[in-house]
Amino acid sequence: MSKKHLLIAGGGTGGHIAPALAIGERASGHFTVSYACTPRPVDALMYSDLTETVHVMNPPRVDRGMKLLLPFTAAKSFFKARTLIRSIKADVVLGTGGYSSFFSILAARSLGVPAAIFDSNAIPGQSNRLASKFCKIAFTSLPGGDKGLSCPSVRTGTPVSIKMRQIPVSTARKSLGINEDRSVLLFLGGSQGAKAINDLALAASGDVSILLQCGNRDHERVLDELDGRENIEVKPFVHDLALWYSAADLVVARAGGQTIAELSAFGLPSVLIPYPFAAEDHQMANALAVDTAGGALCKSQKEAESGDFSQFLIQLLKNRKELEGMSAAVRTIFPENPAEKVVSHLLELL
């Protein structure tokens, strides 16, 4: 019996792409899997190993409401998605967020193909809320993640790639050339980087080693400001963060849903600094959910920039008992085996 065909649509940011890839990995044992994404550079990078099964769309924004869409661009995206679904004979469509996801789900509904969405945040995105009107089921991650959705939902947690496996600390640090006796701070601004996070990393002091994913747009400035500084490794983007996660004692990061899922998988304590201009302040909701569970400390960007944040981090690194408590708590914020749960429900749709 031939496998059914699953189309996973998600792109534009690492937070949409990473769960698409993680679910696709688990689903490949039951489905033939294809992907729909956007033309953004992050899509090309993260889908680079799957070029034969990846289909690029260039849809307009839907987060400002359907009335503001350019009608011809919207219609073109809709019919392109219909053509894709029919050409690959998709049996079910899963959207993981973004505009390519929305049009794929809308097209699936018009063809009578069952569709579902996944959202990793405590407040679902606008495109997912719109898309939920055309879905059979929604998969959510953090508490409150079903708010505003128009279809039944199940809380699965956020899947993480099977490639994101813990490496022994000593092995990871040796590979990175880090002294095993030094504490390691990891700074992450998400797949696009974040200037505010980069500045906090540059200002960090003390006898620590620093790992910084700074984003492409700020890479040159960060390198200029390092001015020969030692004990800091900077990369614009790290495709596989398993090595860095395994080496870290403490993470300073934005509060995207996928970042939180990866911190949970590695049991990493963190200080979460939500992006203050995120849609509907959803990153603050994400961070507070983890803070409430005891798995992280939530700081507003204003708080982090106004105080002696570097000293705060040094003191936190010295409090091993608190870090151990946060590590244990962050591992428990999601249900077990998120990807398997999603795949199981997708099979039920058929």
C-alpha positions as CSV (number, residue, x, y, z in Angstrom):
1,M,0.0,0.0,0.0
2,S,1.5,3.4,-1.0
3,K,2.0,6.1,1.5
4,K,-0.4,9.0,1.7
5,H,1.0,12.5,0.8
6,L,1.5,15.2,3.4
7,L,2.1,18.8,2.5
8,I,3.7,20.9,5.3
9,A,3.5,24.6,4.6
10,G,5.5,27.0,6.7
11,G,8.2,29.6,6.1
12,G,9.4,33.1,6.5
13,T,11.1,32.6,10.0
14,G,12.9,29.9,11.7
15,G,10.0,29.6,14.2
16,H,7.8,28.4,11.3
17,I,10.3,26.3,9.5
18,A,11.9,24.4,12.4
19,P,8.6,22.7,13.6
20,A,7.8,21.9,9.9
21,L,11.1,20.1,9.6
22,A,10.7,18.3,12.9
23,I,7.2,17.1,12.1
24,G,8.3,16.1,8.6
25,E,11.1,13.9,10.0
26,R,8.6,12.0,12.2
27,A,5.9,11.9,9.5
28,S,8.2,10.4,6.8
29,G,7.6,6.9,8.2
30,H,3.9,7.2,7.4
31,F,3.7,9.8,4.6
32,T,5.4,11.0,1.6
33,V,6.3,14.6,2.7
34,S,6.5,17.8,0.7
35,Y,7.0,21.4,1.9
36,A,5.8,24.8,0.8
37,C,7.8,27.9,1.9
38,T,8.6,31.5,1.0
39,P,11.5,33.0,-1.0
40,R,13.2,34.4,2.1
41,P,16.9,33.6,2.6
42,V,16.2,31.7,5.9
43,D,13.9,29.4,4.0
44,A,16.5,28.6,1.4
45,L,19.1,27.9,4.2
46,M,16.9,25.7,6.5
47,Y,15.3,23.7,3.6
48,S,18.6,23.4,1.8
49,D,18.8,19.6,2.3
50,L,15.3,19.0,0.9
51,T,15.3,20.9,-2.4
52,E,13.6,18.2,-4.4
53,T,10.5,18.2,-2.1
54,V,10.3,22.0,-1.4
55,H,8.0,24.3,-3.3
56,V,8.5,28.1,-3.1
57,M,5.5,30.4,-2.9
58,N,5.6,34.2,-2.7
59,P,2.3,35.1,-1.0
60,P,1.2,38.6,0.3
61,R,0.7,39.4,4.0
62,V,-2.5,38.3,5.6
63,D,-2.0,39.6,9.1
64,R,-3.6,42.9,8.3
65,G,-6.9,41.4,7.1
66,M,-8.1,40.1,3.8
67,K,-9.6,43.4,2.7
68,L,-6.1,44.9,2.5
69,L,-4.6,42.2,0.3
70,L,-3.7,43.0,-3.2
71,P,-6.4,41.0,-5.0
72,F,-4.4,39.7,-7.9
73,T,-1.4,38.7,-5.7
74,A,-3.7,36.9,-3.3
75,A,-5.6,35.1,-6.1
76,K,-2.3,34.1,-7.7
77,S,-1.0,32.6,-4.4
78,F,-4.3,30.8,-3.9
79,F,-4.3,29.2,-7.3
80,K,-0.6,28.4,-7.1
81,A,-1.3,26.5,-3.8
82,R,-4.3,24.7,-5.4
83,T,-2.1,23.7,-8.4
84,L,0.6,22.4,-6.0
85,I,-1.8,20.4,-3.9
86,R,-3.3,18.8,-7.0
87,S,0.0,18.1,-8.7
88,I,1.5,16.3,-5.7
89,K,-1.9,14.7,-4.9
90,A,-1.7,15.8,-1.2
91,D,-4.0,13.9,1.1
92,V,-3.6,16.2,4.0
93,V,-2.1,19.7,4.6
94,L,-0.4,21.0,7.7
95,G,0.4,24.7,8.1
96,T,3.0,25.7,10.7
97,G,2.6,29.5,10.3
98,G,3.3,32.3,7.8
99,Y,1.6,33.4,4.6
100,S,2.5,30.3,2.5
101,S,0.8,28.3,5.2
102,F,-2.4,30.3,5.1
103,F,-2.9,30.0,1.3
104,S,-2.0,26.3,1.3
105,I,-4.7,25.7,3.9
106,L,-7.3,27.8,2.1
107,A,-6.5,25.9,-1.1
108,A,-6.8,22.6,0.7
109,R,-10.2,23.5,1.9
110,S,-11.4,24.5,-1.6
111,L,-10.3,21.0,-2.8
112,G,-11.8,19.1,0.0
113,V,-8.4,18.1,1.4
114,P,-8.3,18.0,5.2
115,A,-6.0,20.6,6.8
116,A,-4.6,21.4,10.2
117,I,-2.4,24.1,11.7
118,F,0.4,24.2,14.3
119,D,1.2,27.2,16.4
120,S,4.1,27.3,18.9
121,N,3.1,30.5,20.7
122,A,1.0,31.3,23.7
123,I,-1.0,33.7,21.5
124,P,-1.6,32.2,18.0
125,G,-0.5,34.3,15.0
126,Q,-3.1,36.2,12.9
127,S,-2.5,34.1,9.8
128,N,-3.1,30.9,11.9
129,R,-6.2,32.4,13.5
130,L,-7.6,33.1,10.0
131,A,-6.5,29.7,8.7
132,S,-8.2,27.9,11.6
133,K,-11.5,28.7,10.0
134,F,-10.6,26.2,7.3
135,C,-9.0,23.5,9.4
136,K,-10.2,20.3,11.1
137,I,-7.8,20.6,14.0
138,A,-5.1,22.9,15.5
139,F,-2.0,21.8,17.4
140,T,-0.8,24.2,20.1
141,S,2.2,24.4,22.3
142,L,2.0,26.7,25.3
143,P,-0.9,27.3,27.7
144,G,-3.4,29.7,26.0
145,G,-2.2,28.7,22.5
146,D,-5.8,28.0,21.5
147,K,-7.0,31.5,22.0
148,G,-8.9,32.9,19.0
149,L,-8.8,29.6,17.0
150,S,-12.0,28.6,15.2
151,C,-11.4,24.8,15.1
152,P,-10.9,22.1,17.8
153,S,-7.4,22.1,19.3
154,V,-5.1,19.7,21.1
155,R,-2.0,20.8,23.0
156,T,0.9,18.8,21.7
157,G,3.9,21.0,22.6
158,T,6.5,22.1,20.0
159,P,8.4,19.4,18.1
160,V,12.2,19.6,18.0
161,S,14.3,17.9,15.3
162,I,15.8,14.5,16.1
163,K,19.1,16.0,15.1
164,M,19.0,18.3,18.1
165,R,20.6,15.8,20.5
166,Q,22.5,16.5,23.7
167,I,26.3,16.2,23.4
168,P,28.4,15.7,26.6
169,V,29.4,19.1,27.9
170,S,33.1,18.3,27.8
171,T,32.9,17.1,24.2
172,A,30.9,20.2,23.1
173,R,33.3,22.6,24.8
174,K,36.4,20.8,23.4
175,S,35.0,21.0,19.9
176,L,34.4,24.7,20.4
177,G,37.8,25.3,21.9
178,I,36.3,26.5,25.2
179,N,38.0,25.9,28.6
180,E,35.9,23.4,30.5
181,D,36.4,25.3,33.7
182,R,34.7,28.5,32.3
183,S,31.0,29.2,32.5
184,V,29.4,29.6,29.0
185,L,26.7,32.2,28.2
186,L,24.8,31.7,25.0
187,F,23.0,34.7,23.4
188,L,20.3,34.1,20.8
189,G,18.3,36.7,18.9
190,G,16.3,34.2,16.8
191,S,16.9,33.3,13.2
192,Q,17.0,36.9,12.2
193,G,19.2,38.0,15.0
194,A,18.5,41.0,17.4
195,K,20.6,44.1,17.9
196,A,19.5,44.4,21.5
197,I,20.6,40.9,22.4
198,N,23.8,41.4,20.5
199,D,24.6,44.6,22.5
200,L,24.0,42.7,25.8
201,A,26.4,40.0,24.6
202,L,29.0,42.6,23.7
203,A,28.6,44.3,27.2
204,A,28.9,41.0,29.1
205,S,31.9,40.8,31.3
206,G,33.5,38.4,33.8
207,D,35.5,35.2,33.5
208,V,33.0,33.6,31.0
209,S,33.0,32.4,27.5
210,I,30.3,33.8,25.2
211,L,28.5,32.2,22.2
212,L,26.5,34.7,20.1
213,Q,24.2,34.1,17.1
214,C,23.9,37.7,15.9
215,G,22.0,37.6,12.6
216,N,23.3,38.5,9.1
217,R,22.2,42.2,9.3
218,D,24.2,43.0,12.4
219,H,27.2,40.6,11.8
220,E,29.6,43.2,10.4
221,R,28.9,45.7,13.2
222,V,29.3,43.1,15.9
223,L,32.7,42.0,14.5
224,D,33.9,45.6,14.3
225,E,33.0,46.2,18.0
226,L,34.7,43.0,19.2
227,D,38.0,44.6,18.3
228,G,40.1,41.5,19.0
229,R,38.2,40.5,22.1
230,E,38.8,36.9,23.2
231,N,36.5,34.2,24.7
232,I,33.6,35.1,22.4
233,E,32.5,33.2,19.3
234,V,30.1,35.0,16.9
235,K,28.2,33.6,14.0
236,P,25.4,35.2,11.9
237,F,23.4,32.0,12.0
238,V,23.9,28.5,13.3
239,H,21.9,25.9,11.4
240,D,22.3,23.2,14.0
241,L,22.5,24.7,17.5
242,A,23.0,21.3,19.3
243,L,26.7,21.9,19.9
244,W,26.2,25.4,21.3
245,Y,23.2,24.3,23.5
246,S,25.3,21.4,24.8
247,A,28.1,23.7,25.8
248,A,26.0,26.4,27.5
249,D,25.3,26.9,31.2
250,L,22.8,29.7,30.7
251,V,21.0,31.2,27.7
252,V,19.9,34.8,27.0
253,A,17.3,34.8,24.2
254,R,14.2,36.2,22.7
255,A,11.1,34.3,23.5
256,G,10.0,32.7,20.2
257,G,8.1,29.5,20.5
258,Q,10.7,27.3,18.8
259,T,13.6,28.7,20.9
260,I,11.6,27.8,24.1
261,A,11.0,24.3,22.7
262,E,14.8,23.8,22.1
263,L,15.6,25.2,25.6
264,S,13.1,22.7,27.0
265,A,14.6,19.8,25.0
266,F,18.1,20.6,26.3
267,G,17.0,21.5,29.8
268,L,18.6,24.9,29.6
269,P,17.9,27.6,32.1
270,S,17.5,31.0,30.5
271,V,16.8,34.7,30.7
272,L,14.1,35.5,28.2
273,I,13.9,39.0,26.8
274,P,10.8,39.2,24.6
275,Y,10.9,41.2,21.4
276,P,8.9,44.3,22.5
277,F,7.3,44.8,19.0
278,A,6.2,41.2,18.4
279,A,2.6,40.9,17.1
280,E,0.2,41.2,20.0
281,D,3.2,41.0,22.4
282,H,3.1,37.2,22.0
283,Q,6.7,36.8,23.0
284,M,5.9,38.3,26.4
285,A,3.1,35.8,26.8
286,N,5.5,33.0,25.8
287,A,8.2,34.2,28.3
288,L,5.7,34.6,31.2
289,A,4.4,31.0,30.6
290,V,7.9,29.6,31.0
291,D,8.7,32.0,33.9
292,T,5.5,30.9,35.7
293,A,6.6,27.3,35.3
294,G,9.9,28.1,36.9
295,G,11.9,27.3,33.7
296,A,13.2,30.8,32.9
297,L,13.4,34.4,34.1
298,C,11.5,36.9,32.1
299,K,13.0,40.4,31.7
300,S,11.7,43.2,29.5
301,Q,14.1,44.7,27.1
302,K,13.9,48.0,29.0
303,E,14.9,46.2,32.2
304,A,17.8,44.4,30.6
305,E,19.1,47.6,29.1
306,S,18.7,49.9,32.1
307,G,20.4,47.8,34.8
308,D,23.7,46.1,35.3
309,F,22.6,43.1,33.2
310,S,26.1,41.7,33.0
311,Q,26.5,41.5,36.8
312,F,23.0,40.0,37.0
313,L,24.1,37.2,34.7
314,I,27.3,36.6,36.6
315,Q,25.4,36.3,39.9
316,L,22.9,33.9,38.3
317,L,25.7,31.7,37.0
318,K,27.0,31.4,40.5
319,N,23.7,30.2,41.9
320,R,23.9,26.6,40.8
321,K,20.9,25.5,42.9
322,E,18.6,28.0,41.0
323,L,20.0,27.0,37.7
324,E,19.4,23.3,38.4
325,G,15.8,24.1,39.4
326,M,15.2,26.1,36.3
327,S,16.7,23.3,34.2
328,A,14.4,20.7,35.7
329,A,11.3,22.9,35.3
330,V,11.9,23.9,31.7
331,R,12.0,20.2,30.7
332,T,8.5,19.7,32.0
333,I,6.6,22.6,30.2
334,F,5.6,20.5,27.2
335,P,3.8,17.1,26.8
336,E,6.1,14.3,25.8
337,N,6.8,13.4,22.1
338,P,5.1,16.4,20.4
339,A,6.0,15.4,16.8
340,E,4.6,11.9,17.3
341,K,1.3,13.4,18.7
342,V,1.0,15.6,15.7
343,V,1.6,12.8,13.2
344,S,-0.9,10.6,15.1
345,H,-3.6,13.2,14.7
346,L,-2.8,13.7,11.0
347,L,-3.2,10.0,10.4
348,E,-6.6,10.2,12.1
349,L,-7.7,13.0,9.7
350,L,-7.5,10.4,6.9
